[in-house]
Amino acid sequence: MSNKQEFLQSVRESLKKRTKTEYPKIPTYEKENVDLKSLFEINLKLAAVDFYDVSSVEEAQKIMQEKLSDTKVVCSATDEWKGNKDINKIARPQDLADVDLGIFRAEFGVAEMGMVWVTEKSLKVNAIGFLSQHLAVLLDPANITENMHTAYNTPGLFDVNYGCFVMGPSATADIGAVLVRGAQGAKSLTLFFLKK
């Protein structure tokens, strides 16, 4: 028997004797007495997100009409807020290229980052989150988790084909530190705290 065969035989014998061990528990690093909504709002500001507490979709619509008075094409992925472009009739993602205001309800928010989780369920057509000139996002304030560790422990997080975290409007800066918003996506993101 060669050295290689002896080594492999030794490994096989050792594997038969091994005992299974549990994976280590990963802490969630949660802090005590954290006001999740307040922390989320601080980080929304850092991400250049405007946010409002509203009691109805009509209130949110009024705010957006004041902010974006020249909006012509509105497409909504939520039944709560009707647009004038039906997302259910979109045949190709590029058909959303003319959308001035895209609307969807986020599944949850992450306080430490000021971002929201969306999937193909909340977007219906994924491109609405990236081709729209401006975004309006509805979020139930009860659906805010503390950090990325708690976010990744959210039940059903990976039970989707597509999901992503969205944090503020698109932005890029060059070496001269000139910041441009809407460079690769939405020019603005407005978040409305609205109970589901």
MOVENQUI-V145623 format. One record per residue. N is the residue number from 1. RES is the residue in one small letter. SS is DSSP state (H for helix, E for strand, C for the rest). D_LAST is the distance of its C-alpha to the last C-alpha in whole Angstrom. Layout:
n,res,ss,d_last
N,RES,SS,D_LAST
N,RES,SS,D_LAST
This chain:
n,res,ss,d_last
1,m,C,70
2,s,C,68
3,n,H,67
4,k,H,63
5,q,H,64
6,e,H,64
7,f,H,61
8,l,H,59
9,q,H,61
10,s,H,60
11,v,H,56
12,r,H,56
13,e,H,58
14,s,H,56
15,l,H,52
16,k,H,54
17,k,H,54
18,r,C,51
19,t,C,48
20,k,C,44
21,t,C,42
22,e,C,39
23,y,C,37
24,p,C,36
25,k,C,33
26,i,C,31
27,p,C,30
28,t,C,27
29,y,C,28
30,e,C,25
31,k,C,27
32,e,C,26
33,n,C,25
34,v,C,23
35,d,C,20
36,l,H,18
37,k,H,16
38,s,H,19
39,l,H,21
40,f,H,18
41,e,H,19
42,i,H,23
43,n,H,22
44,l,H,20
45,k,H,23
46,l,H,26
47,a,C,24
48,a,C,24
49,v,C,21
50,d,E,20
51,f,E,17
52,y,E,15
53,d,E,13
54,v,C,12
55,s,C,10
56,s,C,10
57,v,H,11
58,e,H,14
59,e,H,15
60,a,H,14
61,q,H,16
62,k,H,19
63,i,H,19
64,m,H,19
65,q,H,22
66,e,H,24
67,k,H,24
68,l,C,25
69,s,C,27
70,d,C,29
71,t,C,26
72,k,C,27
73,v,C,25
74,v,E,21
75,c,E,20
76,s,E,16
77,a,C,15
78,t,C,11
79,d,C,12
80,e,C,9
81,w,C,12
82,k,C,16
83,g,C,19
84,n,C,22
85,k,E,23
86,d,E,22
87,i,H,21
88,n,H,21
89,k,H,25
90,i,C,26
91,a,C,29
92,r,C,29
93,p,H,27
94,q,H,30
95,d,H,29
96,l,H,26
97,a,C,29
98,d,C,29
99,v,C,25
100,d,C,25
101,l,E,21
102,g,E,19
103,i,E,15
104,f,E,12
105,r,E,9
106,a,C,11
107,e,C,10
108,f,E,12
109,g,E,14
110,v,E,17
111,a,C,19
112,e,C,22
113,m,C,22
114,g,C,19
115,m,E,18
116,v,E,15
117,w,E,16
118,v,E,15
119,t,E,17
120,e,H,18
121,k,H,15
122,s,H,13
123,l,H,16
124,k,C,18
125,v,C,21
126,n,C,21
127,a,C,24
128,i,H,21
129,g,H,20
130,f,H,24
131,l,H,26
132,s,C,23
133,q,C,25
134,h,E,22
135,l,E,19
136,a,E,15
137,v,E,13
138,l,E,9
139,l,E,8
140,d,C,6
141,p,C,9
142,a,C,9
143,n,C,10
144,i,E,13
145,t,E,16
146,e,C,20
147,n,C,22
148,m,H,23
149,h,H,24
150,t,H,21
151,a,H,19
152,y,H,22
153,n,C,22
154,t,C,18
155,p,C,18
156,g,C,19
157,l,C,19
158,f,C,22
159,d,C,21
160,v,C,21
161,n,C,24
162,y,C,22
163,g,E,20
164,c,E,21
165,f,E,20
166,v,E,20
167,m,C,21
168,g,C,22
169,p,C,24
170,s,C,27
171,a,E,30
172,t,E,33
173,a,E,36
174,d,C,40
175,i,C,43
176,g,C,43
177,a,C,40
178,v,C,39
179,l,E,35
180,v,E,34
181,r,E,30
182,g,C,29
183,a,C,32
184,q,C,30
185,g,C,27
186,a,C,24
187,k,C,26
188,s,E,23
189,l,E,20
190,t,E,17
191,l,E,14
192,f,E,11
193,f,E,9
194,l,C,6
195,k,C,4
196,k,C,0
